[in-house]
Amino acid sequence: MKSLIVRFLVIGLGMTLLTGCAGKRNIPLAENFWQEKQQKIRVASFKAPEPQMHTVGQQGLVDLAINSAMNNQMNKAIKNIDISWYAMLPENFSGQLKKHHMNVTLHPQPIDTSKKSRDAILGQAAGDKLLTLELRAVGARRDYYGFIPTGAPQAYCVLVAEMVDPKDKKVLWRHETEILQPVEGAWDQPPNYPNFTRALQVAVNDAKQELLDSFFSGR
């Protein structure tokens, strides 16, 4: 029982951090950025989280345990969802930047989400601007009041990107997108949940496109 309580305290803290990060404001890219030709930019991505069901709302420890058990079958299906698209996102940005005559380097491996890892990559950038991409959450989200769901699960994707100047660590551009996509038709379709899977594909595509549009708008 003690280990179960610790487990759900960790889950609750993770959700607090997730919602707490959403308060940061987006920063548009300055127009004069595109006037500097042959800029050097390093593109890196953070390690992806495991796809999962995110339960939000007023929930105690017992509620969390009940909700986790009730969502167990769907959560197993969500964990098997293909997120290989995220590994391609740095290449998507790199290709677009090269079209604008930027000198782009792809960081070879995903980096840890800690500030220490970010600072280490900034140090390795050797004067290059650092563009980071982060898949902060992916899977499903469902609202609860205690152990009572207040709605159906929705497809969920949160992407965050920012570009930093390593000289002074100034954030030159930042955009966070959080997409919630309702499921069309029945959502409870074990074992593969096809309607939910289609909704998640829509959420992912919308999130990716919003990031690209924010950076390359009008280009």
Backbone as CSV, one residue per row, in Angstrom:
resi,resn,N_x,N_y,N_z,CA_x,CA_y,CA_z,C_x,C_y,C_z
1,MET,0.836,-1.208,0.000,0.000,0.000,0.000,0.868,1.253,0.000
2,LYS,1.981,1.199,0.781,2.887,2.341,0.849,3.477,2.646,-0.509
3,SER,3.911,1.586,-1.240,4.501,1.795,-2.564,3.478,2.358,-3.529
4,LEU,2.199,1.945,-3.366,1.128,2.457,-4.235,0.919,3.944,-4.005
5,ILE,0.953,4.354,-2.725,0.789,5.775,-2.402,1.929,6.599,-2.982
6,VAL,3.166,6.093,-2.828,4.325,6.797,-3.385,4.191,6.937,-4.891
7,ARG,3.729,5.859,-5.542,3.569,5.883,-6.996,2.622,6.991,-7.428
8,PHE,1.495,7.128,-6.733,0.516,8.117,-7.149,0.887,9.523,-6.709
9,LEU,1.716,9.651,-5.671,2.280,10.963,-5.350,3.177,11.444,-6.474
10,VAL,3.977,10.527,-7.022,4.843,10.863,-8.154,4.016,11.261,-9.364
11,ILE,2.944,10.493,-9.643,2.071,10.827,-10.768,1.459,12.204,-10.571
12,GLY,0.983,12.466,-9.349,0.371,13.764,-9.076,1.348,14.901,-9.231
13,LEU,2.608,14.702,-8.777,3.626,15.729,-8.943,3.921,15.967,-10.411
14,GLY,3.985,14.882,-11.195,4.234,15.021,-12.629,3.163,15.842,-13.306
15,MET,1.896,15.615,-12.957,0.815,16.376,-13.559,0.856,17.830,-13.117
16,THR,1.276,18.084,-11.839,1.421,19.463,-11.367,2.479,20.183,-12.166
17,LEU,3.616,19.515,-12.397,4.687,20.123,-13.190,4.234,20.365,-14.609
18,LEU,3.468,19.432,-15.157,2.991,19.554,-16.528,2.100,20.766,-16.678
19,THR,1.145,20.929,-15.759,0.239,22.071,-15.849,0.951,23.352,-15.467
20,GLY,1.936,23.263,-14.565,2.653,24.466,-14.158,3.479,25.062,-15.279
21,CYS,4.042,24.204,-16.146,4.867,24.692,-17.241,4.052,25.431,-18.291
22,ALA,2.744,25.174,-18.298,1.906,25.763,-19.335,1.755,27.268,-19.180
23,GLY,2.210,27.826,-18.016,2.058,29.252,-17.790,3.064,30.105,-18.530
24,LYS,4.142,29.538,-19.061,5.144,30.325,-19.768,4.551,30.912,-21.038
25,ARG,4.906,32.141,-21.321,4.333,32.791,-22.490,5.097,32.415,-23.753
26,ASN,4.385,32.439,-24.859,5.020,32.236,-26.153,5.716,33.518,-26.589
27,ILE,6.827,33.357,-27.283,7.621,34.499,-27.750,7.748,34.399,-29.264
28,PRO,7.187,35.353,-29.999,7.277,35.286,-31.466,8.699,35.562,-31.945
29,LEU,9.014,35.030,-33.097,10.336,35.230,-33.701,10.402,36.618,-34.322
30,ALA,11.465,37.352,-34.013,11.627,38.700,-34.558,11.804,38.640,-36.074
31,GLU,11.235,39.595,-36.775,11.297,39.609,-38.237,12.721,39.727,-38.739
32,ASN,13.579,40.448,-38.002,14.960,40.632,-38.479,15.798,39.354,-38.388
33,PHE,15.261,38.316,-37.761,15.972,37.032,-37.725,16.264,36.552,-39.140
34,TRP,15.319,36.726,-40.059,15.453,36.204,-41.416,16.380,37.050,-42.285
35,GLN,16.775,38.213,-41.777,17.651,39.081,-42.555,19.116,38.693,-42.417
36,GLU,19.416,37.914,-41.386,20.798,37.470,-41.174,21.004,36.142,-41.892
37,LYS,21.668,36.193,-43.027,21.876,34.992,-43.829,23.018,34.133,-43.273
38,GLN,22.965,32.858,-43.613,23.986,31.895,-43.212,24.149,31.790,-41.692
39,GLN,23.056,31.933,-40.974,23.120,31.710,-39.529,23.412,30.245,-39.232
40,LYS,24.065,30.012,-38.130,24.345,28.654,-37.697,23.385,28.279,-36.577
41,ILE,22.667,27.199,-36.802,21.645,26.767,-35.845,21.809,25.278,-35.573
42,ARG,21.820,24.937,-34.307,21.846,23.529,-33.908,20.442,23.134,-33.475
43,VAL,19.939,22.048,-34.033,18.588,21.577,-33.728,18.684,20.311,-32.885
44,ALA,18.025,20.331,-31.734,18.062,19.182,-30.824,16.655,18.886,-30.324
45,SER,16.453,17.652,-29.911,15.169,17.270,-29.329,15.410,16.642,-27.962
46,PHE,14.412,16.764,-27.098,14.470,16.116,-25.795,13.916,14.699,-25.902
47,LYS,14.285,13.871,-24.957,13.784,12.500,-24.933,12.263,12.517,-24.804
48,ALA,11.622,11.611,-25.515,10.163,11.571,-25.530,9.623,10.889,-24.273
49,PRO,8.513,11.392,-23.745,7.856,10.685,-22.645,7.094,9.477,-23.176
50,GLU,6.708,8.607,-22.298,5.905,7.451,-22.708,4.466,7.901,-22.948
51,PRO,3.862,7.515,-24.071,2.444,7.821,-24.268,1.614,7.230,-23.131
52,GLN,0.630,7.993,-22.657,-0.156,7.505,-21.529,-1.488,8.231,-21.430
53,MET,-2.340,7.734,-20.556,-3.582,8.389,-20.193,-3.284,9.379,-19.067
54,HIS,-3.590,10.654,-19.282,-3.428,11.678,-18.256,-4.795,11.939,-17.630
55,THR,-4.906,11.709,-16.331,-6.148,11.995,-15.632,-5.986,13.300,-14.868
56,VAL,-6.901,14.224,-15.065,-6.804,15.543,-14.436,-8.096,15.847,-13.692
57,GLY,-8.017,16.806,-12.768,-9.173,17.175,-11.973,-8.914,16.890,-10.496
58,GLN,-9.933,17.057,-9.680,-9.811,16.865,-8.234,-9.828,15.375,-7.923
59,GLN,-8.626,14.852,-7.598,-8.487,13.422,-7.332,-7.591,13.213,-6.117
60,GLY,-8.060,12.411,-5.183,-7.218,11.993,-4.078,-6.413,10.773,-4.468
61,LEU,-5.602,10.288,-3.533,-4.754,9.122,-3.826,-5.589,7.893,-4.153
62,VAL,-6.668,7.691,-3.417,-7.531,6.539,-3.692,-8.191,6.700,-5.058
63,ASP,-8.623,7.930,-5.379,-9.222,8.188,-6.697,-8.236,7.875,-7.808
64,LEU,-6.986,8.300,-7.636,-5.956,8.037,-8.643,-5.779,6.538,-8.864
65,ALA,-5.774,5.795,-7.773,-5.601,4.343,-7.874,-6.777,3.709,-8.614
66,ILE,-8.004,4.142,-8.275,-9.196,3.602,-8.938,-9.195,3.959,-10.418
67,ASN,-8.884,5.215,-10.716,-8.909,5.670,-12.107,-7.848,4.961,-12.947
68,SER,-6.685,4.732,-12.339,-5.626,4.012,-13.049,-6.067,2.591,-13.377
69,ALA,-6.720,1.934,-12.414,-7.190,0.566,-12.646,-8.270,0.534,-13.725
70,MET,-9.169,1.502,-13.694,-10.257,1.548,-14.670,-9.743,1.828,-16.085
71,ASN,-8.638,2.577,-16.180,-8.086,2.940,-17.488,-6.988,1.988,-17.944
72,ASN,-6.773,0.917,-17.206,-5.626,0.048,-17.460,-5.593,-0.489,-18.889
73,GLN,-6.721,-0.962,-19.399,-6.735,-1.568,-20.733,-6.440,-0.525,-21.811
74,MET,-7.067,0.647,-21.696,-6.812,1.692,-22.690,-5.385,2.207,-22.588
75,ASN,-4.883,2.310,-21.346,-3.519,2.795,-21.167,-2.512,1.852,-21.800
76,LYS,-2.770,0.546,-21.736,-1.868,-0.422,-22.382,-1.836,-0.189,-23.892
77,ALA,-2.995,0.083,-24.479,-3.043,0.348,-25.915,-2.318,1.647,-26.258
78,ILE,-2.484,2.660,-25.419,-1.844,3.955,-25.670,-0.326,3.827,-25.620
79,LYS,0.185,3.036,-24.688,1.640,2.879,-24.553,2.275,2.277,-25.807
80,ASN,1.484,1.578,-26.609,2.001,0.949,-27.828,1.857,1.833,-29.067
81,ILE,1.349,3.042,-28.891,1.165,3.944,-30.029,2.526,4.384,-30.583
82,ASP,2.635,4.407,-31.885,3.877,4.777,-32.574,4.108,6.288,-32.479
83,ILE,5.242,6.687,-31.914,5.588,8.112,-31.866,6.895,8.378,-32.630
84,SER,7.153,7.563,-33.640,8.366,7.756,-34.443,8.352,9.106,-35.170
85,TRP,7.160,9.693,-35.347,7.057,11.008,-35.988,7.865,12.060,-35.228
86,TYR,7.974,11.875,-33.910,8.691,12.872,-33.101,10.181,12.887,-33.441
87,ALA,10.741,11.715,-33.736,12.163,11.646,-34.106,12.429,12.366,-35.423
88,MET,11.395,12.504,-36.261,11.545,13.175,-37.551,11.354,14.685,-37.455
89,LEU,10.824,15.171,-36.328,10.520,16.601,-36.212,11.761,17.491,-36.346
90,PRO,12.916,17.144,-35.738,14.117,17.962,-35.967,14.493,18.048,-37.445
91,GLU,14.315,16.952,-38.186,14.620,16.975,-39.611,13.636,17.853,-40.379
92,ASN,12.376,17.884,-39.937,11.400,18.777,-40.560,11.836,20.230,-40.426
93,PHE,12.246,20.620,-39.210,12.709,21.988,-38.985,14.005,22.248,-39.748
94,SER,14.923,21.271,-39.710,16.205,21.436,-40.390,16.014,21.666,-41.882
95,GLY,15.128,20.874,-42.505,14.891,21.023,-43.940,14.345,22.388,-44.291
96,GLN,13.422,22.885,-43.481,12.853,24.211,-43.737,13.894,25.304,-43.543
97,LEU,14.737,25.172,-42.530,15.781,26.174,-42.284,16.791,26.212,-43.429
98,LYS,17.145,25.052,-43.947,18.101,25.004,-45.056,17.541,25.680,-46.302
99,LYS,16.223,25.606,-46.484,15.604,26.307,-47.610,15.777,27.820,-47.494
100,HIS,15.985,28.287,-46.260,16.197,29.716,-46.025,17.679,30.036,-45.842
101,HIS,18.534,29.134,-46.350,19.991,29.352,-46.407,20.637,29.420,-45.026
102,MET,20.070,28.691,-44.070,20.676,28.613,-42.747,21.620,27.409,-42.702
103,ASN,22.687,27.570,-41.934,23.647,26.498,-41.718,23.173,25.689,-40.508
104,VAL,22.670,24.473,-40.749,21.995,23.704,-39.696,22.784,22.455,-39.336
105,THR,22.889,22.203,-38.017,23.474,20.969,-37.500,22.433,20.261,-36.658
106,LEU,22.251,18.977,-36.900,21.331,18.177,-36.095,22.100,17.536,-34.948
107,HIS,21.621,17.757,-33.719,22.240,17.090,-32.583,21.954,15.593,-32.695
108,PRO,22.963,14.726,-32.537,22.790,13.311,-32.892,21.833,12.519,-32.007
109,GLN,21.723,12.872,-30.717,20.912,12.072,-29.807,19.929,12.960,-29.037
110,PRO,18.752,12.426,-28.719,17.845,13.178,-27.838,18.514,13.448,-26.494
111,ILE,18.206,14.583,-25.907,18.848,14.988,-24.656,17.857,14.889,-23.502
112,ASP,18.395,14.787,-22.279,17.544,14.752,-21.091,16.860,16.097,-20.905
113,THR,15.737,16.068,-20.207,14.944,17.289,-20.055,15.434,18.198,-18.927
114,SER,16.536,17.863,-18.277,17.021,18.665,-17.159,17.710,19.936,-17.652
115,LYS,17.729,20.956,-16.788,18.411,22.209,-17.105,19.905,21.967,-17.326
116,LYS,20.475,21.018,-16.585,21.896,20.696,-16.733,22.195,20.213,-18.145
117,SER,21.314,19.362,-18.689,21.516,18.855,-20.046,21.389,19.972,-21.072
118,ARG,20.406,20.848,-20.863,20.226,21.973,-21.783,21.460,22.876,-21.794
119,ASP,21.973,23.177,-20.602,23.160,24.041,-20.512,24.373,23.379,-21.161
120,ALA,24.471,22.047,-21.029,25.590,21.334,-21.645,25.532,21.444,-23.161
121,ILE,24.331,21.317,-23.733,24.178,21.441,-25.184,24.461,22.860,-25.635
122,LEU,24.028,23.835,-24.838,24.349,25.229,-25.166,25.857,25.437,-25.207
123,GLY,26.569,24.804,-24.264,28.021,24.922,-24.241,28.669,24.279,-25.453
124,GLN,28.064,23.214,-25.968,28.599,22.524,-27.135,28.243,23.222,-28.444
125,ALA,27.318,24.162,-28.376,26.822,24.787,-29.603,27.872,25.654,-30.290
126,ALA,28.921,26.023,-29.560,30.037,26.771,-30.155,29.560,28.024,-30.898
127,GLY,28.659,28.755,-30.267,28.169,29.992,-30.874,26.938,29.826,-31.724
128,ASP,26.577,28.583,-32.054,25.361,28.358,-32.834,24.129,28.647,-31.978
129,LYS,23.096,29.140,-32.600,21.814,29.246,-31.904,21.266,27.836,-31.705
130,LEU,20.608,27.614,-30.574,20.106,26.285,-30.241,18.584,26.266,-30.331
131,LEU,18.070,25.415,-31.203,16.629,25.224,-31.362,16.273,23.863,-30.775
132,THR,15.484,23.858,-29.698,15.118,22.603,-29.049,13.634,22.312,-29.267
133,LEU,13.337,21.021,-29.405,11.973,20.543,-29.597,11.673,19.532,-28.501
134,GLU,10.504,19.679,-27.895,10.162,18.790,-26.781,8.722,18.306,-26.896
135,LEU,8.574,16.991,-26.917,7.255,16.377,-26.790,6.995,16.227,-25.297
136,ARG,6.167,17.100,-24.763,5.968,17.114,-23.313,4.924,16.096,-22.857
137,ALA,3.931,15.838,-23.686,2.905,14.856,-23.332,2.225,14.373,-24.603
138,VAL,1.846,13.099,-24.617,1.123,12.549,-25.759,0.314,11.348,-25.280
139,GLY,-0.871,11.194,-25.841,-1.733,10.078,-25.459,-3.164,10.539,-25.323
140,ALA,-3.733,10.349,-24.140,-5.123,10.741,-23.887,-5.191,11.587,-22.621
141,ARG,-6.239,12.400,-22.544,-6.507,13.145,-21.313,-7.990,12.992,-20.976
142,ARG,-8.253,12.774,-19.687,-9.638,12.631,-19.252,-9.826,13.371,-17.932
143,ASP,-10.896,14.123,-17.851,-11.199,14.911,-16.656,-12.023,14.089,-15.671
144,TYR,-11.695,14.263,-14.382,-12.373,13.536,-13.319,-12.760,14.474,-12.175
145,TYR,-13.805,14.094,-11.499,-14.105,14.653,-10.179,-14.079,13.473,-9.225
146,GLY,-12.991,13.350,-8.481,-12.778,12.147,-7.696,-12.552,10.968,-8.618
147,PHE,-13.341,9.899,-8.458,-13.205,8.752,-9.360,-14.304,8.754,-10.426
148,ILE,-15.032,9.859,-10.530,-16.115,9.958,-11.505,-15.638,10.739,-12.729
149,PRO,-15.603,10.132,-13.922,-15.197,10.880,-15.117,-16.255,11.908,-15.480
150,THR,-15.818,13.101,-15.852,-16.746,14.163,-16.244,-16.825,14.315,-17.756
151,GLY,-16.179,13.427,-18.479,-16.234,13.448,-19.932,-15.475,12.265,-20.494
152,ALA,-15.577,12.082,-21.796,-14.872,10.987,-22.466,-13.389,11.334,-22.617
153,PRO,-12.527,10.329,-22.760,-11.113,10.621,-23.047,-10.981,11.384,-24.369
154,GLN,-10.007,12.292,-24.400,-9.702,13.032,-25.619,-8.242,12.785,-26.003
155,ALA,-7.969,12.776,-27.289,-6.579,12.668,-27.748,-5.830,13.924,-27.315
156,TYR,-4.567,13.746,-26.958,-3.832,14.817,-26.269,-2.393,14.865,-26.764
157,CYS,-1.931,16.052,-27.108,-0.534,16.233,-27.520,-0.057,17.617,-27.103
158,VAL,1.082,17.654,-26.434,1.706,18.921,-26.026,3.121,18.958,-26.586
159,LEU,3.394,19.956,-27.419,4.730,20.178,-27.980,5.224,21.559,-27.578
160,VAL,6.511,21.627,-27.241,7.133,22.896,-26.862,8.439,23.034,-27.642
161,ALA,8.665,24.210,-28.200,9.920,24.468,-28.920,10.420,25.848,-28.554
162,GLU,11.729,25.997,-28.523,12.295,27.325,-28.311,13.685,27.411,-28.932
163,MET,14.063,28.632,-29.265,15.397,28.884,-29.806,16.108,29.867,-28.888
164,VAL,17.335,29.509,-28.532,18.102,30.281,-27.559,19.424,30.718,-28.177
165,ASP,19.805,31.953,-27.871,21.130,32.450,-28.268,22.112,32.069,-27.164
166,PRO,23.126,31.243,-27.453,24.028,30.768,-26.392,24.897,31.869,-25.784
167,LYS,25.035,32.996,-26.474,25.902,34.068,-25.957,25.360,34.634,-24.656
168,ASP,24.042,34.810,-24.573,23.438,35.393,-23.378,22.238,34.597,-22.867
169,LYS,21.989,33.423,-23.487,20.869,32.551,-23.131,19.510,33.236,-23.311
170,LYS,19.478,34.226,-24.164,18.210,34.894,-24.454,17.329,33.984,-25.323
171,VAL,16.063,33.891,-24.958,15.116,33.105,-25.746,14.657,33.959,-26.928
172,LEU,14.984,33.519,-28.137,14.651,34.264,-29.349,13.265,33.903,-29.886
173,TRP,12.833,32.694,-29.566,11.510,32.238,-30.003,11.075,31.104,-29.104
174,ARG,9.791,31.109,-28.761,9.242,30.017,-27.968,7.789,29.824,-28.347
175,HIS,7.403,28.565,-28.502,5.995,28.286,-28.780,5.605,26.966,-28.133
176,GLU,4.513,27.007,-27.387,3.949,25.806,-26.784,2.546,25.600,-27.322
177,THR,2.274,24.398,-27.773,0.942,24.076,-28.270,0.394,22.879,-27.511
178,GLU,-0.845,22.994,-27.092,-1.537,21.917,-26.390,-2.819,21.622,-27.166
179,ILE,-2.890,20.448,-27.742,-4.035,20.070,-28.573,-4.854,18.993,-27.867
180,LEU,-6.151,19.259,-27.726,-7.107,18.281,-27.238,-8.087,17.994,-28.371
181,GLN,-8.144,16.756,-28.817,-8.981,16.388,-29.952,-10.056,15.379,-29.516
182,PRO,-11.338,15.754,-29.574,-12.385,14.794,-29.227,-12.387,13.602,-30.191
183,VAL,-12.830,12.473,-29.693,-12.933,11.260,-30.501,-14.279,11.270,-31.223
184,GLU,-14.243,11.064,-32.516,-15.486,10.967,-33.284,-16.041,9.549,-33.179
185,GLY,-17.303,9.442,-32.787,-17.907,8.128,-32.611,-17.540,7.536,-31.262
186,ALA,-17.694,6.235,-31.150,-17.400,5.544,-29.890,-15.901,5.554,-29.616
187,TRP,-15.530,5.812,-28.362,-14.106,5.799,-28.019,-13.704,4.469,-27.377
188,ASP,-14.650,3.790,-26.726,-14.328,2.575,-25.973,-14.371,1.366,-26.904
189,GLN,-13.254,1.145,-27.626,-13.182,0.082,-28.639,-11.941,-0.787,-28.420
190,PRO,-11.883,-1.503,-27.307,-10.714,-2.367,-27.101,-10.680,-3.475,-28.142
191,PRO,-9.493,-4.028,-28.464,-8.224,-3.716,-27.797,-7.419,-2.602,-28.473
192,ASN,-7.803,-2.197,-29.706,-6.947,-1.259,-30.450,-7.451,0.176,-30.475
193,TYR,-8.686,0.423,-30.078,-9.234,1.781,-29.987,-9.025,2.578,-31.283
194,PRO,-9.566,2.099,-32.405,-9.293,2.758,-33.693,-9.789,4.200,-33.789
195,ASN,-10.957,4.514,-33.240,-11.450,5.893,-33.307,-10.566,6.834,-32.503
196,PHE,-10.129,6.370,-31.340,-9.208,7.187,-30.547,-7.886,7.379,-31.273
197,THR,-7.373,6.319,-31.889,-6.095,6.404,-32.604,-6.164,7.432,-33.730
198,ARG,-7.303,7.473,-34.433,-7.463,8.475,-35.492,-7.497,9.885,-34.910
199,ALA,-8.154,10.046,-33.778,-8.202,11.360,-33.135,-6.809,11.807,-32.698
200,LEU,-6.010,10.861,-32.211,-4.653,11.214,-31.772,-3.803,11.633,-32.966
201,GLN,-3.985,10.995,-34.099,-3.238,11.386,-35.300,-3.569,12.822,-35.692
202,VAL,-4.839,13.193,-35.578,-5.244,14.568,-35.865,-4.580,15.526,-34.880
203,ALA,-4.596,15.184,-33.591,-3.995,16.040,-32.572,-2.501,16.233,-32.816
204,VAL,-1.814,15.149,-33.144,-0.372,15.209,-33.403,-0.080,16.084,-34.628
205,ASN,-0.816,15.859,-35.710,-0.593,16.645,-36.930,-0.848,18.126,-36.691
206,ASP,-1.900,18.446,-35.935,-2.209,19.844,-35.640,-1.116,20.478,-34.793
207,ALA,-0.600,19.731,-33.808,0.451,20.261,-32.938,1.735,20.522,-33.725
208,LYS,2.124,19.568,-34.566,3.332,19.746,-35.378,3.191,20.949,-36.311
209,GLN,2.041,21.056,-36.966,1.844,22.136,-37.924,1.829,23.492,-37.233
210,GLU,1.269,23.543,-36.034,1.241,24.817,-35.305,2.654,25.291,-34.972
211,LEU,3.534,24.369,-34.577,4.926,24.744,-34.301,5.608,25.283,-35.555
212,LEU,5.458,24.550,-36.640,6.096,24.977,-37.895,5.544,26.324,-38.368
213,ASP,4.228,26.496,-38.251,3.622,27.756,-38.674,4.107,28.924,-37.822
214,SER,4.280,28.673,-36.517,4.733,29.743,-35.632,6.128,30.221,-36.019
215,PHE,7.003,29.280,-36.377,8.394,29.643,-36.689,8.527,30.196,-38.108
216,PHE,7.847,29.555,-39.050,8.044,29.898,-40.470,6.880,30.702,-41.045
217,SER,6.060,31.283,-40.211,4.888,32.016,-40.670,5.251,33.061,-41.722
218,GLY,4.579,32.978,-42.866,4.808,33.948,-43.945,6.038,33.681,-44.769
219,ARG,6.718,32.544,-44.520,7.963,32.265,-45.246,7.716,31.225,-46.336
